[in-house]
């Protein structure tokens, strides 16, 4: 009986020793080996085409909405780990409104890591250098979910909402990420998402007389912050503040009877504003030299708008009821929109 017990104990010790030895050997191999990662980074749909013409502007015709600069960041481990290291942080410039980018990152240590891509960081006045990433993404919030998301606060809405002419210099913020376990040389794709919503407005004059369009105003649904890397479809920070906004035409635009404006584009962060009773903040008002049309809800039964979508809004000035509105929300890529013309 004692001999049997000795055999059992010996067997257990041997198994444990074998597991520990294998673990140590595996760790030594992982620490001593590196791999090269080929990255393909692109806007929705572009990664499905293997030989994508990256240098061309993407589907939307606006020449200012593509990728100008692209920062690629690799961080060791996973977001739930407290100790992480920045393995790679490089910024690519001069991409001339491309739809995507390809590169190879050599000599990455094998193991778990996260790959992040941020396009056009200048559009929100940021420089995501190593220290900024360590403070905000790696060593910032205590919970792993917040560490992954990377909160951006736009104090006093300095950067967004903004109009078409205001994105000419720096474009729009975009981002994407993926977690991966590197076991050797391999390929990885990151899909970029525009961090904003686009509103494409057309004002139509259905009366029998010309009208002189002066300004357009919106309700309090413009957010002042967002998460750079979303984990859910909406993912709006809970402490977001909202404002309304009025935009004056740089010069009064005459809309002839039966005519309409060019498409006027407006960009803003993902939004889930508070409602005052049954009154929706998703509203628009129009002022002409002849009349002032107060705020009218354009999105009844809608509580939020998610990033990387486009709102197509038609506002018709009528003789009888003032303004009638119709709108749709569609994927951004499917539409050809004129370069916007209002400030």
Phi, psi and omega per residue, in radians:
X1 nan -0.787 3.120
X2 -1.133 -0.662 -3.140
X3 -1.105 -0.707 3.113
X4 -1.096 -0.739 3.139
X5 -1.095 -0.694 3.120
X6 -1.097 -0.758 3.117
X7 -1.061 -0.729 -3.136
X8 -1.125 -0.814 3.130
X9 -1.087 -0.700 3.117
X10 -1.093 -0.697 3.130
X11 -1.128 -0.730 3.134
X12 -1.110 -0.794 3.140
X13 -1.072 -0.711 3.135
X14 -1.099 -0.752 -3.129
X15 -1.125 -0.786 3.141
X16 -1.087 -0.761 3.133
X17 -1.082 -0.672 -3.141
X18 -1.149 -0.729 3.125
X19 -1.112 -0.805 3.141
X20 -1.090 -0.712 3.138
X21 -1.119 -0.759 3.119
X22 -1.104 -0.683 3.137
X23 -1.122 -0.763 -3.139
X24 -1.118 -0.748 3.125
X25 -1.085 -0.736 3.126
X26 -1.086 -0.730 3.141
X27 -1.121 -0.732 3.139
X28 -1.107 -0.708 3.116
X29 -1.114 -0.791 -3.123
X30 -1.088 -0.708 -3.110
X31 -1.239 -0.437 -3.077
X32 -1.669 -0.139 -3.064
X33 -1.975 2.689 3.112
X34 -2.332 2.868 3.101
X35 -2.448 2.793 3.080
X36 -1.832 2.361 -3.127
X37 -1.986 2.157 3.034
X38 -1.614 2.065 -3.072
X39 -1.801 2.344 2.937
X40 -2.059 2.084 -3.084
X41 -2.110 2.228 -3.105
X42 -2.826 2.926 3.111
X43 -1.291 2.825 -3.085
X44 -0.885 2.292 3.114
X45 1.599 -0.535 -3.062
X46 -1.249 -0.480 -3.108
X47 -1.310 -0.218 3.127
X48 -1.348 -0.250 -3.134
X49 -1.780 1.992 -3.030
X50 -1.114 -0.672 -3.133
X51 -1.883 0.922 -3.078
X52 -1.142 2.369 3.093
X53 -1.329 1.414 -2.985
X54 -1.000 -0.518 -3.022
X55 -1.319 -0.194 -3.131
X56 -1.512 2.615 3.023
X57 -1.113 2.641 -3.049
X58 -1.403 -2.946 -2.893
X59 -0.983 -0.807 -3.138
X60 -1.104 2.374 -2.995
X61 -1.342 -0.247 -3.133
X62 -1.095 2.168 -2.994
X63 -1.369 -0.013 -3.071
X64 -1.967 0.143 -3.016
X65 -1.806 0.162 -3.110
X66 -1.597 -2.899 -3.104
X67 -1.583 2.114 3.068
X68 -1.772 -0.818 3.074
X69 -2.222 2.684 -3.103
X70 -2.519 2.121 3.083
X71 -1.795 2.279 3.137
X72 -2.015 2.207 -3.069
X73 -2.231 2.370 3.045
X74 -2.162 2.230 -3.118
X75 -2.142 2.352 -3.116
X76 -1.221 2.746 3.046
X77 1.309 -2.792 3.131
X78 -2.181 2.793 -3.072
X79 -1.027 -0.386 -3.137
X80 -1.438 -0.050 3.095
X81 -1.572 2.426 -3.101
X82 -1.371 -0.520 -3.120
X83 -1.884 2.009 3.128
X84 -2.366 2.801 -3.078
X85 -2.289 2.446 3.042
X86 -1.394 2.020 -3.108
X87 -1.612 -0.416 -3.054
X88 -2.797 2.374 3.076
X89 -2.703 1.767 -3.106
X90 -2.327 2.546 3.123
X91 -1.992 2.269 3.111
X92 -1.827 2.327 -3.120
X93 -2.102 2.983 3.032
X94 1.231 0.584 -3.097
X95 -1.494 -0.161 2.975
X96 0.969 0.918 3.059
X97 1.056 0.761 3.119
X98 -1.304 2.886 3.075
X99 -1.671 -0.181 -3.140
X100 -3.036 -3.099 -3.049
X101 -2.726 2.562 3.089
X102 -2.190 2.468 3.084
X103 -2.752 2.906 3.059
X104 -2.137 2.277 3.094
X105 -1.862 1.957 -3.091
X106 -1.528 2.845 2.908
X107 1.022 0.734 3.011
X108 -1.500 2.321 3.115
X109 -1.132 2.462 -3.111
X110 -1.164 2.515 3.133
X111 2.455 -2.974 -3.129
X112 -1.407 2.493 3.110
X113 -2.847 2.915 3.127
X114 -2.068 2.408 3.100
X115 -1.937 2.206 -3.122
X116 -2.130 2.524 3.059
X117 -2.311 2.282 3.108
X118 -2.229 2.080 3.125
X119 -1.753 2.465 3.005
X120 0.989 0.866 3.126
X121 -1.055 -0.397 3.120
X122 -1.111 -0.439 -3.096
X123 -1.177 -0.296 3.051
X124 -2.080 0.310 3.039
X125 1.169 0.508 -3.070
X126 -1.985 2.693 2.953
X127 -2.267 1.851 -3.053
X128 -1.526 1.185 3.076
X129 -1.344 3.142 -3.059
X130 -0.996 -0.786 -3.074
X131 -1.143 -0.694 3.114
X132 -1.111 -0.735 3.121
X133 -1.138 -0.735 3.125
X134 -1.094 -0.744 -3.095
X135 -1.229 -0.690 -2.970
X136 -1.745 -0.601 -3.005
X137 -1.845 -0.649 -3.038
X138 -1.691 -0.913 -3.034
X139 -1.865 0.189 -3.056
X140 -1.366 -1.833 -3.092
X141 -1.062 2.674 -3.110
X142 -1.308 -0.606 -3.089
X143 -1.478 2.533 -3.062
X144 -1.099 -0.647 -3.103
X145 -1.063 -0.750 -3.132
X146 -1.253 -0.569 3.108
X147 -1.114 -0.633 -3.133
X148 -1.227 -0.618 -2.918
X149 -1.329 -0.602 -3.120
X150 1.085 1.511 -3.112
X151 -1.226 2.368 3.008
X152 -2.121 2.214 3.102
X153 -1.899 2.230 3.135
X154 -1.784 1.558 -3.078
X155 -1.053 2.207 3.132
X156 1.045 0.409 3.139
X157 0.862 0.902 -3.105
X158 -1.187 -0.568 -3.022
X159 -1.856 -0.712 3.116
X160 -2.410 2.566 0.146
X161 -1.232 2.731 3.057
X162 -2.615 2.846 -3.073
X163 -1.743 3.058 -3.124
X164 -0.927 -0.916 -3.134
X165 -1.052 -0.419 -3.104
X166 -1.393 -0.169 3.092
X167 -1.756 0.052 -3.084
X168 -1.032 -0.712 -3.031
X169 -1.350 -0.810 -2.989
X170 -2.072 -0.099 3.107
X171 1.325 -2.651 -3.056
X172 -2.100 2.560 3.070
X173 -1.264 2.456 3.096
X174 -2.485 2.750 -3.136
X175 -2.802 2.853 3.060
X176 -2.956 2.779 3.116
X177 -2.684 2.865 3.009
X178 -2.712 2.552 3.025
X179 -1.697 2.555 -3.114
X180 -2.678 2.699 2.992
X181 -1.905 2.016 -3.075
X182 -1.540 2.112 -3.130
X183 -2.011 0.002 -3.106
X184 2.837 -2.744 3.068
X185 -1.238 2.241 -3.104
X186 -2.743 2.933 -3.122
X187 -1.849 2.475 3.131
X188 -2.405 2.466 3.082
X189 -2.005 2.463 3.037
X190 -2.208 2.133 3.104
X191 -1.606 2.184 3.112
X192 -1.474 2.506 3.030
X193 -2.173 2.340 3.046
X194 -1.120 2.345 -3.042
X195 -1.445 0.066 -3.065
X196 -2.213 2.913 2.993
X197 -1.755 2.535 3.092
X198 -1.946 2.250 3.039
X199 -1.906 2.087 3.131
X200 -1.869 1.885 -3.026
X201 -1.851 2.382 2.980
X202 -2.207 2.260 3.079
X203 -1.845 2.170 -3.069
X204 -2.041 2.378 3.117
X205 -1.747 1.853 -3.128
X206 -1.701 0.128 3.132
X207 -1.467 3.112 -3.132
X208 -1.655 0.056 3.121
X209 -2.210 2.701 3.108
X210 -1.224 2.636 3.051
X211 -2.180 2.677 -3.115
X212 -1.944 1.806 -3.042
X213 -1.304 2.162 -3.086
X214 -1.918 -0.786 -3.074
X215 -2.782 2.873 3.070
X216 -2.351 2.434 -3.136
X217 -2.218 2.661 -3.101
X218 -2.226 2.662 3.112
X219 -1.219 -3.108 -3.034
X220 -1.472 1.341 3.086
X221 -2.272 0.174 3.132
X222 -1.548 2.007 -3.078
X223 -1.344 2.779 -3.141
X224 -1.947 0.142 3.136
X225 -2.821 2.844 3.081
X226 -2.829 2.897 3.046
X227 -1.595 2.259 3.139
X228 -1.090 -0.748 -3.119
X229 -2.033 1.808 -3.083
X230 -1.397 2.633 3.041
X231 -1.926 -0.335 -3.138
X232 -2.168 3.025 -3.059
X233 -1.079 -0.724 -3.107
X234 -1.735 -1.170 3.034
X235 1.013 0.888 3.078
X236 -1.576 2.286 3.121
X237 -0.981 2.456 -3.061
X238 -1.162 -0.454 -3.107
X239 -1.725 0.410 -3.130
X240 -1.112 2.455 3.043
X241 -1.871 2.649 -3.040
X242 -2.246 2.536 3.089
X243 -2.320 2.848 2.953
X244 -1.728 3.047 -3.063
X245 -2.720 2.498 3.048
X246 -2.109 2.368 3.138
X247 -2.112 2.128 3.108
X248 -1.624 2.460 3.021
X249 -1.145 2.375 3.105
X250 -1.041 -0.524 3.013
X251 -2.529 2.518 -3.091
X252 -1.056 2.232 -3.113
X253 -1.775 2.170 3.107
X254 -1.506 2.170 3.088
X255 -1.854 1.961 -3.101
X256 -1.165 2.840 3.078
X257 -0.974 2.223 -3.115
X258 1.373 0.039 -3.113
X259 -1.711 3.129 -3.138
X260 -2.615 2.816 3.092
X261 -1.353 2.876 2.891
X262 -1.157 2.911 3.099
X263 -1.143 2.265 3.129
X264 -1.892 2.109 -3.033
X265 -1.866 2.435 -3.127
X266 -2.359 2.434 -3.078
X267 -2.143 2.394 -3.139
X268 -2.657 2.809 -3.108
X269 -1.191 2.771 3.050
X270 -0.906 2.521 -2.953
X271 -2.446 2.470 3.018
X272 -2.529 1.244 -2.997
X273 -1.280 2.894 3.079
X274 -1.409 2.562 3.105
X275 -1.788 2.459 3.050
X276 -1.677 1.642 -3.036
X277 1.154 -2.215 3.122
X278 -1.676 0.042 -3.091
X279 -1.448 2.157 -3.123
X280 -1.500 2.400 3.045
X281 -1.344 -0.207 3.129
X282 -1.393 1.440 -3.044
X283 -2.407 2.821 -3.125
X284 -2.433 2.501 3.038
X285 -2.251 2.589 -3.105
X286 -2.251 2.415 3.095
X287 -2.093 2.250 3.016
X288 -2.054 2.982 3.101
X289 -1.121 -0.402 -3.071
X290 -1.626 -0.595 -3.055
X291 -2.598 2.779 2.979
X292 -2.032 2.101 -3.126
X293 -1.817 1.998 -3.064
X294 -1.161 3.105 -3.054
X295 -1.090 2.234 3.102
X296 -2.209 2.330 3.134
X297 -1.141 2.273 3.131
X298 -1.866 -0.198 -3.105
X299 -2.306 1.219 3.122
X300 -1.109 2.491 3.109
X301 1.170 0.269 3.065
X302 -1.875 2.336 -3.131
X303 -1.941 -0.211 -3.101
X304 -2.808 2.863 2.982
X305 -2.311 2.293 -3.095
X306 -1.676 2.769 -3.127
X307 -1.093 2.781 3.044
X308 1.142 0.432 3.030
X309 -2.130 2.844 -3.111
X310 -2.164 2.272 3.055
X311 -1.701 2.129 3.075
X312 -1.800 1.978 -3.009
X313 -2.101 2.173 3.072
X314 -1.943 2.092 3.097
X315 -1.930 2.030 -3.110
X316 -1.836 2.161 3.058
X317 -1.510 2.129 -3.066
X318 -2.053 2.903 3.122
X319 -1.376 -0.594 -2.968
X320 -1.650 -0.869 -3.001
X321 -1.892 0.099 3.133
X322 1.544 -1.673 -3.126
X323 -2.138 2.322 2.942
X324 -2.017 2.496 -3.024
X325 -2.182 2.530 2.982
X326 -2.481 2.463 -3.104
X327 -2.574 2.746 3.004
X328 -2.389 2.703 3.025
X329 -2.046 2.151 -3.035
X330 -2.358 2.835 2.982
X331 -1.007 2.453 -3.054
X332 -1.044 -0.703 -2.942
X333 -1.182 -0.371 -2.956
X334 -1.423 0.055 -2.985
X335 -2.161 2.495 3.009
X336 -1.799 2.058 -3.032
X337 -2.152 2.367 3.105
X338 -1.096 2.669 3.030
X339 -1.065 2.156 -3.025
X340 -1.145 2.733 -2.977
X341 -2.219 0.160 -3.109
X342 -2.033 2.647 3.114
X343 -1.807 nan nan
